[in-house]
Amino acid sequence: MTRIRRAGSAIKRAAPRTLWVSLLLSGALCSFAIGQAAAQGQWKTLPYPMPINPVHVALMNNGTVLIVAGSGNLQTNTSYQAAVWDPRADTITTQPVGWDMFCNGMVVLPDGRVFINGGNLRYDPFLGEPRSSAYDATTGRFTDLENMAHGRWYPTVTTLGDGSVMTFSGLSEFGLTNTAVEIYKVGSGWSQEYQSGWTPPLYPRMHLLPDGHVFVSGPAPVTMIFNPATKAWSPVATTNYSGTRTYGSSVLLPLTPADGYKPRVMIFGGGDPATATTEIIDLSAATPQWQYGPPMSQPRIEMNATILPNGKVLALGGSTHDEDATTASLNADLYDPDTNTFSSAGANAFPRLYHSNALLLPDGTVWVVGGNPQRGTYEQHMEIYSPAYVFNADGSLAARPTIAGVPGAIGYGGAFEVQTPDAATITSVVLMRPGAPTHAFDMDQRLVKVSYTVGSGVLNVTAPPNGNIAPPGYYMLFILNSAGVPSLASFVHLSAFTTDFALSATPASRTVLPSGSTSYTATVAPGTGFTGTVSFGVNGLPSGAVATFDPTSVNGAGSTTMSVTTSVVTPLGAYQLTITGNSGGLVHSTTVTLIVGLAPFP
């Protein structure tokens, strides 16, 4: 008993010293964490898992994120899936898809629908899908579009200056690399094939340049340029890194009117074993050449590179050896184009390897998700990176500048107002195209700085001059103050028009027998000052059915009758038809239902 008491006494005597040391340590750790958040940003893990393999993701203009898995890299899985994540409600809603959209190419169309191009016909060997689809966030539905001439698995899609979408590469339905370019336009479908004359890598890293050309920055050492007007290809320069930057990344650095929108492209990492090197090319130079940039802190294959509203680039994830979590690169790096240097962005918690993604959100944070180095398993933990710009020096949250009002639609070269009580402190206004990353490359992200003057409670902003600098569609508008703190984003629609129109259709549903016909009325309601010509198209018709419009277009305002005729081979069922109205790249759509079969009993 004596020993026990002595032991107890010793413990009691030691307790105040232990508590004091613990308090000192916890205080030091707290101070370190506060300083780290202000200097490097902060990482946190979300408290709920990702229910499907997030192979493809895209931010939509309502602030939610479309996630497409298809079969999710599991050959035995025939329950093809997609999901929508709502960051504000902390909900993930899954839904089936009609075919295997695994390993597609994905961008957002000018009308806000997500365009899914190609996918998987068969595993081992992989064969490419000729189908494409569009997801409409307002209806929550996928609608199949016109088929391409041949399949594509691992294609890259790039939005061009007129809002059309170029697709290139990918494995065809025969398992060979598809060497042709095809161009998709809403309302008119696919162009003819334009043969390239060379064999591109799968998932080529492609960027639209301010002169309208498309630059292929890798992953092969010889980089190329495509002229959409002539459909001609030409080599540009060879990278200094002699190997192939397999599953490295590529970013078009911020475009700004201050230097005439000089296009510079930066490539990161890649290869197996991976490299930590980066390279930059100035495509405005008379003879563009790749120059080595600063190295990242770790080698990276299967990495992500995400542009932030302040123009810096977050490079993260990957590993030294492909699909090897024991060599995972957990350090995150932040590249500053103004100083051509990297700094630390802290470290994330989970290996982010094959099929991982990083996506900028409207609050200026970055969502990091996925990792699928072996079939049948994937990383379900999701992480959020909050950059240092959201913190004060003491680690508390920084006060954000606020946007009190902004027009929903803006036109190229036009003036518009951003209402803000913080106008006097604003030092930057940027438009950021929402991202759509997959396989270590974001096919849609883009940052365009805009010029402005400051008024009383207002910023008088000038929109980008044309679609080659900022392709038509939805953008996140951020304003940043003198401390570099960004606002929450407001979505704006950028197009060739400062005026707009609305499209509606009635009735909402029609029933028709095979070999029958029915009709709908589509109506154009112009906004103030709109006088454009609107032409019509429709997607989603069942096989054997055709549709015609009378008239085929209307000027300013008016209606058209869409007549739908089915055939004897048209399958019974309910079909969502997407009617589109296109006025020189300004596109709106509305949906109706076509039921082929007997009318339901009352």
C-alpha positions in Angstrom: 0.0 0.0 0.0 2.9 2.4 0.8 4.2 1.9 -2.7 0.8 2.6 -4.2 0.5 5.8 -2.1 4.0 6.9 -3.1 3.2 6.2 -6.6 0.0 8.1 -6.2 1.9 10.9 -4.5 4.5 11.0 -7.2 1.8 11.2 -9.9 0.0 14.0 -8.1 3.2 15.9 -7.7 4.1 15.4 -11.3 0.6 16.3 -12.6 1.0 20.1 -12.4 4.3 20.0 -14.2 2.9 17.6 -16.9 -0.2 19.9 -17.3 2.1 22.9 -17.6 4.3 21.2 -20.2 1.2 20.1 -22.1 -0.2 23.6 -22.1 3.0 24.9 -23.4 3.2 22.3 -26.2 -0.5 22.8 -27.1 0.0 26.5 -27.2 3.1 26.2 -29.4 1.3 23.8 -31.7 -1.8 26.1 -31.9 0.5 29.1 -32.8 2.2 26.9 -35.4 -1.1 25.9 -36.9 -2.3 29.5 -37.0 1.0 30.6 -38.6 0.8 27.8 -41.1 -2.7 28.6 -42.2 -1.8 32.2 -42.8 1.3 31.2 -44.7 0.4 28.0 -46.5 -3.3 27.6 -46.2 -5.2 24.8 -44.5 -6.3 21.3 -45.3 -9.3 19.5 -43.9 -11.0 16.2 -44.6 -14.8 16.2 -45.2 -16.8 14.1 -42.7 -18.5 12.0 -45.4 -17.3 9.8 -48.2 -17.5 9.9 -51.9 -19.9 7.1 -52.9 -18.7 6.6 -56.5 -15.3 6.6 -58.2 -14.9 10.3 -59.1 -13.1 9.8 -62.4 -14.5 12.9 -64.1 -15.8 16.1 -62.4 -17.1 19.5 -63.6 -18.3 22.6 -61.8 -21.7 23.8 -63.0 -23.1 27.3 -62.9 -25.4 26.6 -60.0 -22.4 25.9 -57.8 -22.9 22.1 -57.8 -20.4 19.5 -59.2 -21.2 16.8 -61.7 -19.3 13.6 -61.0 -19.2 10.9 -63.7 -17.9 7.4 -62.9 -19.6 5.2 -65.5 -18.2 1.7 -64.7 -15.6 3.3 -62.5 -12.7 1.3 -63.7 -14.3 -2.0 -62.8 -14.9 -4.3 -65.7 -17.6 -6.4 -63.8 -19.6 -3.2 -62.9 -22.5 -2.7 -65.3 -24.3 -0.3 -63.0 -23.0 2.9 -64.6 -23.3 5.9 -62.3 -23.0 9.6 -62.0 -23.6 11.9 -59.0 -24.1 15.6 -58.1 -22.3 17.0 -55.1 -23.7 20.1 -53.5 -20.9 21.7 -51.4 -23.3 24.1 -49.6 -25.8 21.4 -48.6 -23.1 18.7 -48.1 -25.1 16.2 -50.1 -24.2 13.8 -52.8 -27.0 12.4 -55.0 -26.2 9.5 -57.3 -28.1 8.5 -60.4 -27.7 5.9 -63.2 -26.4 6.7 -66.7 -27.4 4.8 -69.8 -23.9 3.8 -71.1 -20.4 3.6 -69.9 -19.0 7.1 -69.8 -15.8 5.9 -68.2 -12.7 7.7 -69.6 -14.6 10.3 -71.6 -13.7 13.9 -72.3 -15.8 16.6 -70.6 -16.3 20.4 -70.8 -19.2 22.7 -70.2 -21.2 24.0 -73.2 -22.0 27.7 -73.6 -25.5 27.0 -72.4 -24.3 25.6 -69.1 -24.9 21.9 -69.9 -22.0 19.5 -69.3 -20.8 17.8 -72.5 -19.7 14.2 -72.1 -17.7 13.0 -75.2 -16.9 9.3 -75.8 -16.2 6.7 -73.2 -15.8 2.9 -72.9 -17.2 0.3 -75.2 -15.1 -2.6 -73.8 -12.4 -3.4 -71.3 -9.0 -5.1 -72.1 -8.4 -4.0 -74.8 -10.3 -0.7 -74.3 -12.5 0.3 -77.2 -13.9 3.8 -77.6 -17.6 4.9 -77.6 -18.9 7.0 -80.5 -21.7 8.5 -78.3 -21.9 11.9 -76.5 -24.3 13.2 -74.0 -25.2 16.5 -72.2 -26.2 16.8 -68.6 -28.6 19.6 -67.7 -28.4 20.7 -64.1 -31.9 22.3 -64.2 -33.6 19.0 -65.0 -31.0 16.6 -63.5 -31.0 14.5 -66.7 -28.5 13.3 -69.3 -29.6 13.6 -73.0 -27.7 11.7 -75.7 -26.5 13.8 -78.6 -25.5 13.0 -82.1 -22.9 10.3 -82.5 -19.3 10.9 -83.7 -18.0 9.2 -86.9 -15.9 6.9 -84.7 -15.4 6.1 -81.0 -13.1 7.8 -78.6 -11.7 6.5 -75.3 -9.3 9.0 -73.6 -10.2 12.0 -75.9 -9.6 15.6 -75.1 -12.3 18.2 -75.8 -11.6 21.9 -76.1 -14.1 24.7 -76.3 -13.3 27.0 -79.3 -13.9 30.7 -79.6 -17.3 30.4 -81.2 -18.5 28.0 -78.5 -18.1 24.9 -80.6 -16.2 22.0 -79.1 -13.2 20.3 -80.8 -12.5 16.6 -79.9 -9.2 14.9 -80.7 -7.5 11.6 -80.0 -8.8 8.7 -78.0 -9.0 5.0 -78.9 -11.6 4.2 -81.6 -14.1 1.3 -81.6 -11.4 -0.7 -83.3 -8.8 0.0 -80.6 -6.7 2.3 -82.7 -5.9 5.9 -81.9 -8.4 8.2 -83.5 -6.3 10.7 -85.5 -9.1 12.9 -86.8 -10.5 16.1 -85.4 -14.3 16.5 -85.2 -16.1 19.7 -84.1 -19.5 19.8 -82.4 -21.9 22.7 -82.6 -25.1 22.8 -80.5 -28.1 22.5 -82.8 -26.2 21.2 -85.8 -24.2 18.3 -84.5 -20.8 17.1 -85.6 -18.6 18.3 -88.5 -16.9 16.0 -90.9 -13.7 14.4 -89.8 -10.5 16.4 -90.4 -7.5 14.0 -90.5 -4.5 15.3 -88.6 -1.8 13.4 -90.4 -0.1 12.4 -87.1 -0.8 10.1 -84.2 -1.5 12.1 -81.0 -1.0 10.9 -77.5 -4.1 9.8 -75.6 -5.7 12.7 -73.6 -3.4 15.3 -75.2 -3.0 18.5 -73.2 -4.8 21.1 -75.3 -5.4 24.9 -74.8 -7.3 27.5 -76.9 -4.9 30.4 -77.5 -6.0 34.1 -77.9 -5.4 34.0 -81.7 -7.9 31.1 -82.0 -5.3 28.4 -82.5 -5.2 25.3 -80.3 -1.9 24.4 -78.7 -1.1 20.8 -77.8 1.5 21.0 -75.0 2.0 17.3 -74.3 2.5 14.8 -72.9 4.8 14.0 -75.9 8.0 16.1 -76.2 7.1 17.6 -79.7 4.3 20.1 -79.2 1.9 21.1 -81.9 -0.5 23.8 -83.0 -3.9 23.4 -84.8 -5.5 26.1 -86.9 -9.3 25.6 -86.7 -9.8 27.8 -89.8 -7.6 25.8 -92.1 -7.6 22.5 -90.1 -3.8 22.4 -90.5 -1.3 21.2 -87.9 2.2 22.4 -87.4 5.0 21.6 -84.9 6.0 24.4 -82.5 8.8 23.4 -80.2 10.3 20.4 -78.4 10.4 20.2 -74.6 13.7 20.2 -72.7 12.6 17.1 -70.8 13.4 14.4 -73.2 10.9 11.8 -71.9 7.1 11.7 -72.2 5.4 13.6 -69.4 2.9 10.8 -68.9 0.0 12.0 -66.6 1.8 15.2 -65.9 -0.3 18.4 -66.1 -0.6 21.6 -68.2 -2.0 25.0 -67.5 -2.6 28.1 -69.7 -1.3 30.8 -67.3 -3.6 33.8 -66.6 -4.4 36.0 -69.5 -4.4 39.8 -68.9 -5.1 42.9 -71.0 -2.0 44.5 -69.4 0.3 42.5 -71.7 -2.1 42.0 -74.7 -3.2 38.6 -73.4 0.2 37.1 -73.9 -0.3 33.3 -73.9 2.1 31.3 -71.7 1.7 27.6 -71.0 3.3 25.7 -68.1 3.7 21.9 -68.0 4.3 20.0 -64.7 5.8 16.7 -63.8 4.8 13.4 -65.5 6.8 10.4 -66.5 7.4 7.1 -64.7 9.5 7.4 -62.6 8.1 10.9 -62.4 10.0 14.2 -62.7 9.6 17.3 -60.5 10.6 19.6 -63.4 8.3 22.2 -65.0 8.6 24.1 -68.3 7.1 27.3 -69.6 6.6 28.4 -73.2 5.7 32.0 -74.3 3.6 31.5 -77.5 3.7 35.2 -78.3 7.4 35.0 -79.1 8.6 35.1 -82.7 10.1 31.6 -82.1 8.5 30.0 -79.1 10.9 27.8 -77.0 10.3 25.8 -73.9 12.3 27.1 -70.9 12.7 25.2 -67.6 10.7 26.7 -64.7 11.3 26.1 -61.0 11.0 22.5 -59.8 8.2 21.3 -57.7 9.0 20.0 -54.2 8.3 16.4 -55.2 8.1 14.3 -58.5 4.5 13.8 -59.7 2.7 11.4 -62.0 -1.1 11.5 -61.9 -1.0 15.0 -60.4 -3.4 18.0 -60.6 -2.7 21.7 -61.3 -5.5 24.1 -60.4 -5.6 27.9 -61.1 -6.6 30.1 -58.1 -8.4 33.5 -58.3 -5.1 35.3 -57.5 -3.5 33.7 -60.5 -1.3 31.3 -58.6 -1.4 27.6 -59.5 -1.8 24.8 -57.0 0.2 21.7 -57.9 -0.6 18.6 -55.8 -0.9 14.9 -55.7 0.7 12.2 -57.7 3.6 10.0 -56.8 7.1 9.1 -57.9 6.1 5.7 -59.3 2.8 5.4 -61.1 -0.1 3.9 -59.0 2.3 3.4 -56.0 0.9 4.9 -52.8 4.2 4.2 -51.0 5.8 6.9 -53.1 2.9 9.4 -52.9 3.7 13.1 -53.2 1.7 14.6 -50.3 3.3 18.0 -50.4 1.3 20.7 -52.2 3.1 23.5 -54.1 1.9 26.9 -55.0 3.3 28.5 -58.2 3.4 32.3 -58.6 3.7 33.4 -62.2 4.7 36.9 -61.2 7.8 35.7 -59.4 8.3 32.4 -61.2 8.7 30.6 -57.8 7.0 27.8 -55.9 6.1 28.0 -52.2 4.6 25.5 -49.9 0.8 24.9 -49.7 1.1 22.5 -46.9 0.4 18.8 -47.3 -2.8 16.8 -47.9 -3.6 13.6 -46.0 -4.4 11.0 -48.6 -2.5 9.7 -51.7 -4.0 11.2 -54.8 -3.0 8.9 -57.7 -4.8 7.6 -60.9 -8.3 9.1 -61.3 -7.8 11.8 -58.7 -9.1 15.3 -59.3 -8.8 18.9 -57.9 -11.4 21.5 -58.6 -11.7 25.2 -57.7 -15.0 26.0 -56.0 -17.0 29.3 -56.0 -15.8 30.2 -52.5 -12.1 30.1 -53.7 -11.3 26.8 -52.0 -10.1 23.7 -53.8 -11.9 20.3 -53.6 -9.5 17.3 -53.8 -11.0 13.9 -54.5 -10.4 10.4 -55.7 -7.4 8.1 -56.3 -7.8 4.7 -57.9 -4.5 2.8 -58.3 -6.1 -0.6 -58.3 -9.3 -1.7 -59.9 -12.1 -2.3 -57.4 -11.0 0.2 -54.8 -10.7 4.0 -54.8 -10.0 6.7 -52.2 -13.3 7.8 -50.7 -12.0 10.6 -48.5 -12.5 14.1 -49.8 -10.3 17.0 -48.8 -10.7 20.8 -49.0 -7.8 23.1 -49.4 -8.3 26.7 -48.1 -5.6 28.9 -49.5 -3.7 31.3 -47.3 -5.7 34.2 -48.8 -8.8 33.3 -46.8 -6.9 33.8 -43.5 -5.6 36.8 -41.5 -2.1 36.7 -40.1 -3.5 35.5 -36.7 -5.2 32.6 -38.4 -8.8 33.9 -38.2 -10.9 34.0 -41.3 -10.3 37.1 -43.4 -13.2 39.4 -44.3 -14.2 38.9 -47.9 -15.0 41.6 -50.3 -18.6 41.3 -51.3 -20.4 41.5 -54.7 -23.7 43.2 -54.2 -24.9 43.0 -57.8 -23.7 41.9 -61.2 -25.5 41.4 -64.5 -26.3 37.8 -65.4 -25.2 38.2 -69.0 -22.3 40.2 -70.4 -21.1 40.8 -74.0 -17.7 40.8 -75.5 -15.9 44.1 -75.3 -18.9 45.6 -73.5 -19.0 47.6 -70.3 -20.8 46.3 -67.2 -21.0 47.2 -63.5 -20.1 45.2 -60.4 -21.8 46.7 -57.4 -19.7 46.4 -54.3 -19.3 48.4 -51.0 -15.6 47.5 -51.2 -14.9 49.1 -54.5 -12.2 51.4 -53.1 -10.1 48.4 -51.9 -10.4 46.2 -55.0 -7.1 45.6 -56.9 -8.2 42.8 -59.3 -11.2 41.5 -61.1 -11.1 38.1 -62.8 -13.3 35.8 -64.8 -12.6 32.1 -64.2 -14.1 29.4 -66.4 -15.3 26.6 -64.2 -13.1 23.5 -64.3 -13.6 20.0 -65.7 -10.6 17.9 -64.7 -9.8 14.2 -65.4 -6.6 12.1 -65.7 -4.3 14.9 -64.4 -5.6 17.6 -66.8 -8.4 20.2 -66.5 -9.9 20.6 -70.0 -11.9 23.7 -69.2 -10.2 25.9 -66.5 -9.1 29.4 -67.6 -8.4 32.7 -65.8 -8.9 36.0 -67.7 -8.2 39.3 -65.9 -10.4 42.2 -66.9 -9.8 46.0 -66.9 -11.9 48.2 -64.7 -12.2 51.7 -63.1 -13.5 52.4 -59.6 -16.6 54.4 -58.9 -18.6 55.0 -55.7 -19.7 51.6 -54.7 -19.2 50.3 -58.2 -16.6 48.8 -60.5 -16.9 49.8 -64.1 -15.6 46.7 -65.9 -14.8 45.9 -69.5 -15.5 42.4 -70.7 -12.9 40.4 -72.6 -12.8 41.4 -76.3 -13.6 38.0 -78.0 -14.3 34.3 -77.6 -10.7 33.3 -78.3 -9.6 35.0 -75.1 -12.6 33.8 -73.2 -14.9 31.3 -75.0 -18.6 31.9 -74.6 -20.3 30.4 -71.5 -20.5 30.7 -67.8 -17.7 32.2 -65.7 -17.1 32.8 -62.0 -16.5 36.5 -61.4 -14.2 37.2 -58.5 -13.1 40.5 -57.1 -9.9 40.6 -54.9 -8.9 43.3 -52.5 -5.5 44.8 -51.7 -4.8 42.0 -49.2 -5.3 39.5 -52.0 -8.6 38.2 -50.5 -11.1 37.0 -53.1 -14.9 37.5 -52.9 -17.3 34.6 -53.2 -17.8 34.2 -56.9 -20.8 35.3 -58.9 -21.7 33.4 -62.1 -22.0 35.5 -65.2 -22.8 34.4 -68.8 -20.4 35.7 -71.4 -21.4 35.8 -75.1 -21.3 37.9 -78.2 -24.5 39.6 -77.1 -25.2 42.1 -74.3 -28.9 41.3 -74.8 -30.5 37.9 -74.3 -33.6 35.8 -75.0 -35.6 33.1 -73.3 -36.8 29.9 -74.8 -39.9 27.9 -73.7 -42.0 25.1 -75.2 -45.5 23.7 -74.8 -47.0 21.3 -74.0 -44.7 19.7 -71.5 -45.5 16.2 -72.8 -47.1 14.5 -75.9 -48.0 10.9 -76.6 -47.8 9.4 -80.0 -48.1 5.9 -81.5 -45.4 4.4 -83.7 -45.9 5.6 -87.3 -47.7 8.6 -85.8 -47.0 12.3 -85.5 -47.4 15.1 -82.9 -46.2 18.7 -82.4 -44.9 21.2 -79.9 -44.7 25.0 -79.9 -41.3 26.6 -79.0 -41.4 30.3 -78.2 -38.6 32.9 -78.2 -39.1 35.8 -75.7 -36.6 38.5 -76.3 -34.9 40.5 -73.6 -34.6 44.2 -73.8 -32.9 45.2 -77.1 -32.6 41.6 -78.5 -33.2 41.5 -82.3 -31.1 38.4 -83.2 -32.2 35.5 -85.4 -32.8 32.3 -83.4 -32.5 29.0 -85.2 -33.8 25.7 -83.7 -32.6 22.2 -83.2 -33.5 19.2 -81.1 -31.7 16.3 -79.4 -32.9 13.1 -77.7 -35.2 11.8 -80.4 -35.7 8.0 -80.3 -34.5 5.9 -83.2 -36.7 6.1 -86.2 -38.2 9.5 -85.3 -37.6 12.7 -87.1 -38.4 16.3 -86.2 -38.9 19.4 -88.3 -39.3 23.1 -87.4 -41.7 25.5 -89.2 -40.4 28.2 -89.4 -36.7 27.0 -89.0 -35.8 30.3 -87.3 -37.4 33.5 -85.9 -36.2 37.1 -85.7 -36.3 38.7 -82.3 -39.5 37.2 -81.1 -41.9 34.5 -82.2 -42.8 30.8 -82.2 -42.0 27.8 -84.2 -43.9 24.5 -84.5 -41.8 21.4 -83.9 -43.4 18.4 -85.6 -42.2 14.9 -84.6 -42.9 11.9 -86.7 -42.3 8.4 -85.5 -41.8 5.2 -87.5 -42.9 1.6 -87.1 -39.6 0.7 -85.6 -39.5 3.5 -83.0 -39.2 1.9 -79.6 -42.0 2.4 -77.1 -41.0 4.5 -74.1 -40.7 8.0 -72.7 -38.0 10.3 -74.1 -36.7 13.7 -73.0 -36.3 16.0 -76.0 -34.0 19.0 -75.6 -35.0 21.9 -77.9 -32.2 24.4 -78.5 -32.4 28.0 -79.8 -29.1 29.3 -81.2 -28.4 33.0 -82.0 -24.8 33.2 -83.2 -23.4 31.3 -80.3 -25.9 32.5 -77.7 -27.7 29.2 -76.9 -30.6 28.4 -74.7 -32.5 25.1 -74.3 -35.7 23.8 -72.9 -37.1 20.2 -72.5 -40.3 18.4 -73.4 -41.3 14.8 -73.1 -42.2 12.5 -76.0 -44.1 9.3 -75.0 -44.2 6.7 -77.7 -47.0 4.2 -77.0 -50.6 4.2 -75.8 -51.8 7.2 -73.8 -52.2 6.4 -70.0 -55.7 5.8 -68.8 -57.2 8.8 -67.1 
